[in-house]
Amino acid sequence: MSERIRPARREDIPQVLALYARVVTWMLQNGYRQWNTDYPNRAFLERDVDAGTAFVAEAEGAIQGSFTADGNISPEYAAVAWQFAGRPYSIHRLCVDPQAKGKGIATRMVAYAENTARAQGAQVIRLDTCADNSRAQSLYLRAGYVVRGTCKLPRRPELDFVCMEKQL
């Protein structure tokens, strides 16, 4: 399998939106409430693609994963007791096709995001994941991220989000 991670292009948008739909279905079937039919959506994806911050993992002609890596830090993070100083970067909307889980794609996407952040001069990555998303938390903990607290996000005020960081 020749997998590659690359910047997403406008022509990838339909495939990524279909990926989001498969991931949302899988999440809801497995008790993860982080995403729903309203999020993530085309508006977020188009903005990220146009900014050059959306990326895809592609193998065998199909998009098997997607994420955004950028310097957009949620204002809700201000209440978190971060420990590392320096220019922050964040990983958003990281997902893997349910049919491709267990192949290390998410781990490779996190590493790619970290390398992208370093290349942009970032010293730390800060991110969040829903408190009930144990798979995502496990992924980030294995990659060296540390839990720093929780926050609430306006798009899902009924949920707690675990905030994590890693010094680059």
C-alpha positions in Angstrom: 0.0 0.0 0.0 1.5 3.3 -1.0 0.0 5.9 1.4 0.9 9.5 1.3 -0.2 12.5 3.2 -0.6 15.7 1.3 -2.3 19.1 1.3 -6.0 18.7 0.4 -7.2 20.2 -2.9 -10.6 21.6 -3.9 -11.2 18.5 -5.9 -10.8 16.4 -2.7 -13.8 18.1 -1.0 -16.5 15.6 -2.1 -14.3 12.6 -0.9 -13.5 14.3 2.4 -17.2 15.2 3.0 -18.1 11.5 2.3 -15.3 10.5 4.7 -16.8 12.8 7.4 -20.2 11.2 6.9 -18.8 7.7 7.3 -16.9 8.8 10.4 -19.9 10.5 12.0 -22.0 7.4 11.4 -19.3 5.2 13.0 -18.9 7.7 15.9 -22.6 7.8 16.7 -22.9 4.0 16.5 -20.0 3.7 18.9 -21.1 6.2 21.5 -18.8 9.1 20.5 -20.7 12.4 20.5 -17.9 14.7 19.4 -19.1 15.0 15.8 -22.6 15.0 14.3 -24.4 15.7 11.0 -23.7 19.5 11.4 -20.0 19.3 12.2 -17.6 19.0 10.6 -19.0 20.5 7.5 -18.3 21.9 4.0 -17.7 25.5 5.3 -14.9 24.4 7.6 -13.4 22.2 5.0 -13.5 24.8 2.2 -11.9 27.4 4.5 -9.1 25.0 5.5 -8.5 23.9 1.9 -8.3 27.5 0.7 -6.0 28.4 3.5 -3.7 25.4 2.7 -4.2 23.9 6.2 -6.3 20.9 5.3 -4.5 17.6 4.7 -5.5 14.1 3.5 -4.0 10.6 3.8 -4.5 8.9 0.5 -3.9 5.3 -0.4 -4.9 3.2 -3.4 -6.6 6.3 -4.9 -8.9 6.8 -2.0 -8.8 9.4 0.8 -8.5 7.4 4.1 -8.0 10.2 6.5 -8.1 13.9 6.9 -7.1 16.7 9.4 -6.4 20.4 9.6 -3.1 21.7 11.2 -2.9 25.5 11.7 -2.2 28.3 14.1 -5.9 28.9 14.9 -6.2 28.4 18.6 -9.7 28.2 20.1 -10.4 31.2 22.4 -11.9 28.7 24.9 -8.3 27.5 25.4 -7.5 30.6 27.4 -8.9 29.1 30.6 -6.7 26.0 30.3 -3.5 25.8 32.5 -1.0 25.2 29.6 2.5 24.4 30.7 4.5 25.1 27.6 5.3 28.6 26.3 5.9 29.5 22.7 4.0 29.8 19.4 1.1 27.3 19.4 -0.3 25.3 16.6 -3.4 23.0 16.7 -4.7 19.9 15.1 -8.4 19.9 14.2 -10.9 17.4 12.7 -8.4 14.5 12.5 -10.3 11.4 11.3 -9.7 8.0 9.6 -12.1 6.1 7.5 -13.7 3.4 9.7 -12.7 0.8 7.1 -9.0 1.8 7.4 -8.7 2.0 11.2 -5.9 0.1 12.9 -3.4 0.7 10.1 -1.5 3.5 11.8 -2.9 6.2 9.6 -3.9 8.5 12.5 -0.4 8.2 14.0 1.2 9.1 10.8 -1.1 12.1 10.3 -0.3 13.4 13.9 3.4 13.1 13.1 2.9 15.0 9.8 0.9 17.7 11.6 3.8 18.0 14.1 6.3 18.4 11.3 4.1 21.0 9.6 3.9 22.9 12.9 7.7 22.8 13.3 8.2 24.1 9.8 5.8 27.0 10.5 7.9 27.9 13.6 5.5 26.5 16.3 6.9 25.4 19.6 3.9 23.6 21.0 0.7 21.9 19.7 -2.5 22.3 21.6 -5.7 20.4 20.8 -8.9 19.1 22.2 -11.0 16.0 21.9 -14.4 15.1 23.3 -14.1 13.7 26.9 -16.0 10.6 25.7 -13.6 10.0 22.7 -11.2 7.5 24.4 -9.7 6.4 21.1 -8.6 9.9 20.2 -7.2 10.5 23.7 -5.3 7.3 23.5 -3.8 8.3 20.2 -2.6 11.6 21.5 -1.3 10.2 24.7 0.8 7.6 22.8 2.2 10.4 20.7 3.4 12.2 23.8 0.6 14.7 24.5 -0.3 15.6 28.0 -3.8 16.4 29.4 -3.9 20.0 30.7 -7.6 20.4 31.6 -11.0 20.6 30.0 -13.0 23.2 28.2 -16.4 23.8 26.7 -16.8 24.7 23.0 -19.7 26.8 21.6 -20.6 24.3 18.9 -21.3 21.5 21.6 -21.8 23.3 24.9 -23.3 20.2 26.5 -20.0 18.3 26.1 -16.7 18.5 27.9 -13.5 18.6 25.8 -10.2 17.3 27.0 -7.4 19.7 26.2 -3.9 18.4 25.5 -0.5 19.8 24.5 2.9 18.6 23.4 6.1 20.6 23.2 7.8 20.3 19.9 
